[in-house]
Amino acid sequence: MNYDVIVIGSGPGGYVAAIRASQLGMKVAVVEKESLGGVCLNWGCIPTKALLKSAQVFNYMKHAADYGIKLEKSPEPDFQAMIKRSRDVAGGMSAGVNFLFKKNKIEVISGTGKVLSGKKVEVTDEKGGRTEYSASHIIIATGARSRELPNLKQDEIKVIGYRKAMSLGEQPKSMVVVGSGAIGSEFAYFYNSIGTEVTLVEYMPNIIPLEDEEISKQLARSFKKAGIKVMTDSTVEAVDTSGKGCKVTIKTRKGEEQIEADIVLSAVGITTNLEGIGLEEVGIKTDKGKIIVDDFYKTTVEGYYAIGDIVRGPALAHLASHEAITCVEKIAGKEVHPIDYTNIPACTYTLPEVASVGMTEKQAREAGYEIKVGKFPFSASGKASAAGNKDGFVKVIFDAKYGEWLGAHMIGDNVTEMIAEVVAARKLETTGEEIIKTIHPHPTMSEAIMEATAAAYDEVIHL
Ligand SMILES: Cc1cc2nc3c(=O)[nH]c(=O)nc-3n(C[C@H](O)[C@H](O)[C@H](O)COP(=O)(O)OP(=O)(O)OC[C@H]3O[C@@H](n4cnc5c(N)ncnc54)[C@H](O)[C@@H]3O)c2cc1C
């Protein structure tokens, strides 16, 4: 065997698996066909957050007078500079993975990997040359790409996916964003903030449809206030790109509507990268576009594992990384526990931000729980008032009988930094009573978690 572990793909699944395996004393190689760091560092989490930061700074500057600051001139967005900054940030993060690989003595094999029987990986390089490598354990972490709908073919000129949306040469005057999950909502917020006329189209009755309904409705209100046209219960039927821009036909509850826009961004989800990587030849089974794995990410064939977006569960970077660690530690013979898929936080980095973990109120009721629900609005928070960001609230859901923390849903400034408290508390099986007695620093946004919990138990002080 050439290696103890070969990982195919260097996203937050693959690169974390490689580093943890090396830490545990294994000889590791990573096969990657693009830049190190995968979608997350190059085309996902990080570059979008860089763009969103530019939007946030611009929004602050537009409201500078509210904070007692006079600007000589109205601020103007420099689109190309924003894109460049975002690409530079992504490039820096990718270089960081390279540094970590060197530090951990992980070998990088550039090219396209394919699994072969007999615990082998064939790598095709840029020039078409093929080399075979073998390993005791092969981890597949090839991730996913933008999903294409038949009536929304991405030509990457007028109908684009997320990669193009963060590397356009020119700021569009108008844009239709199809799909209001985290990716669609973040781009809608970014482009609207810098002056693009944005229409956000969602098939479901609410935007960010996986979130608690009250949170979705609050974000829709904030979006509408900011000037985004939000169309729910609506489907994009066709896009005519034959003219100068795009003529978008949208089916709504009230009938058909046509909207003209420079660009249509398709943000209708992802498709896993399962094709051409040798799964069928080796006999690795898939189900509904995902590789079937057990609790420790072993596929249906001994010696082959899969982690990240290509296996079941939400497509999130932090989950991919934790799957990687669990998978590798199990390979190394450590005592590990399966990941609790009911305790995975999800965040959307719009303004206001959205963060959640656990069951929504509807899910808790449908699961038959008798529940205590508490809410605390940021309009009653000293820190939110001082920051000038009073939109939003924290909502917590507890099981009335045993005090189990079933879910938490937040919308407001900085809530993506607050949700980890809930995740940790739930992991430690903390009850509502214990959260109320946990001293939170003042003034902070996080006090709202304690106050919302107190509200659930009729003990709230500041309402
Ligand atoms: C616009 C956008 C924003 C996002 N924002 C967030 C966020 O804020 N927070 C969050 O948690 N998640 C976010 N995500 C999701 C997150 O990026 C993914 O969940 C995460 O990247 C999945 O990691 P992965 O390791 O499974 O695969 P990926 O990151 O997709 O990496 C897979 C890697 O495998 C390589 N590869 C594929 N096939 C082969 C092959 N045959 N040979 C060699 N290499 C191959 C690819 O080039 C790629 O580098 C976002 C996604 C997008 C698109």
PDBQT file of the ligand as one rigid body, heavy atoms in Angstrom, charges set to zero:
ROOT
HETATM    1  C1  LIG A 501     -22.543  29.758  -2.147  1.00  0.00    +0.000 C 
HETATM    2  C2  LIG A 501     -22.406  28.793  -1.017  1.00  0.00    +0.000 A 
HETATM    3  C3  LIG A 501     -22.324  29.252   0.280  1.00  0.00    +0.000 A 
HETATM    4  C4  LIG A 501     -22.197  28.351   1.332  1.00  0.00    +0.000 A 
HETATM    5  N1  LIG A 501     -22.126  28.845   2.596  1.00  0.00    +0.000 NA
HETATM    6  C5  LIG A 501     -22.009  27.982   3.621  1.00  0.00    +0.000 A 
HETATM    7  C6  LIG A 501     -21.909  28.458   4.947  1.00  0.00    +0.000 A 
HETATM    8  O1  LIG A 501     -21.921  29.650   5.187  1.00  0.00    +0.000 OA
HETATM    9  N2  LIG A 501     -21.784  27.552   5.937  1.00  0.00    +0.000 N 
HETATM   10  C7  LIG A 501     -21.768  26.211   5.695  1.00  0.00    +0.000 A 
HETATM   11  O2  LIG A 501     -21.669  25.423   6.645  1.00  0.00    +0.000 OA
HETATM   12  N3  LIG A 501     -21.846  25.726   4.452  1.00  0.00    +0.000 NA
HETATM   13  C8  LIG A 501     -21.965  26.579   3.414  1.00  0.00    +0.000 A 
HETATM   14  N4  LIG A 501     -22.024  26.092   2.147  1.00  0.00    +0.000 N 
HETATM   15  C9  LIG A 501     -21.973  24.630   1.956  1.00  0.00    +0.000 C 
HETATM   16  C10 LIG A 501     -20.533  24.122   2.046  1.00  0.00    +0.000 C 
HETATM   17  O3  LIG A 501     -19.741  24.811   1.120  1.00  0.00    +0.000 OA
HETATM   18  C11 LIG A 501     -20.498  22.626   1.770  1.00  0.00    +0.000 C 
HETATM   19  O4  LIG A 501     -21.384  21.971   2.644  1.00  0.00    +0.000 OA
HETATM   20  C12 LIG A 501     -19.096  22.072   1.963  1.00  0.00    +0.000 C 
HETATM   21  O5  LIG A 501     -18.178  22.704   1.114  1.00  0.00    +0.000 OA
HETATM   22  C13 LIG A 501     -19.090  20.565   1.704  1.00  0.00    +0.000 C 
HETATM   23  O6  LIG A 501     -17.802  20.084   1.905  1.00  0.00    +0.000 OA
HETATM   24  P1  LIG A 501     -17.289  18.771   1.186  1.00  0.00    +0.000 P 
HETATM   25  O7  LIG A 501     -15.926  18.525   1.753  1.00  0.00    +0.000 OA
HETATM   26  O8  LIG A 501     -18.293  17.703   1.285  1.00  0.00    +0.000 OA
HETATM   27  O9  LIG A 501     -17.173  19.106  -0.348  1.00  0.00    +0.000 OA
HETATM   28  P2  LIG A 501     -16.665  20.353  -1.192  1.00  0.00    +0.000 P 
HETATM   29  O10 LIG A 501     -16.369  21.529  -0.375  1.00  0.00    +0.000 OA
HETATM   30  O11 LIG A 501     -17.642  20.473  -2.306  1.00  0.00    +0.000 OA
HETATM   31  O12 LIG A 501     -15.268  19.829  -1.763  1.00  0.00    +0.000 OA
HETATM   32  C14 LIG A 501     -15.193  18.787  -2.670  1.00  0.00    +0.000 C 
HETATM   33  C15 LIG A 501     -13.862  18.858  -3.361  1.00  0.00    +0.000 C 
HETATM   34  O13 LIG A 501     -13.674  17.682  -4.115  1.00  0.00    +0.000 OA
HETATM   35  C16 LIG A 501     -13.075  18.006  -5.339  1.00  0.00    +0.000 C 
HETATM   36  N5  LIG A 501     -13.398  16.929  -6.267  1.00  0.00    +0.000 N 
HETATM   37  C17 LIG A 501     -14.616  16.561  -6.713  1.00  0.00    +0.000 A 
HETATM   38  N6  LIG A 501     -14.518  15.463  -7.499  1.00  0.00    +0.000 NA
HETATM   39  C18 LIG A 501     -13.210  15.159  -7.533  1.00  0.00    +0.000 A 
HETATM   40  C19 LIG A 501     -12.464  14.128  -8.164  1.00  0.00    +0.000 A 
HETATM   41  N7  LIG A 501     -13.059  13.179  -8.890  1.00  0.00    +0.000 N 
HETATM   42  N8  LIG A 501     -11.129  14.113  -8.011  1.00  0.00    +0.000 NA
HETATM   43  C20 LIG A 501     -10.501  15.058  -7.260  1.00  0.00    +0.000 A 
HETATM   44  N9  LIG A 501     -11.157  16.042  -6.640  1.00  0.00    +0.000 NA
HETATM   45  C21 LIG A 501     -12.488  16.082  -6.766  1.00  0.00    +0.000 A 
HETATM   46  C22 LIG A 501     -13.686  19.339  -5.707  1.00  0.00    +0.000 C 
HETATM   47  O14 LIG A 501     -12.863  20.039  -6.637  1.00  0.00    +0.000 OA
HETATM   48  C23 LIG A 501     -13.736  20.010  -4.345  1.00  0.00    +0.000 C 
HETATM   49  O15 LIG A 501     -12.561  20.734  -4.096  1.00  0.00    +0.000 OA
HETATM   50  C24 LIG A 501     -22.139  26.962   1.075  1.00  0.00    +0.000 A 
HETATM   51  C25 LIG A 501     -22.194  26.492  -0.234  1.00  0.00    +0.000 A 
HETATM   52  C26 LIG A 501     -22.318  27.389  -1.271  1.00  0.00    +0.000 A 
HETATM   53  C27 LIG A 501     -22.369  26.856  -2.660  1.00  0.00    +0.000 C 
ENDROOT
TORSDOF 0
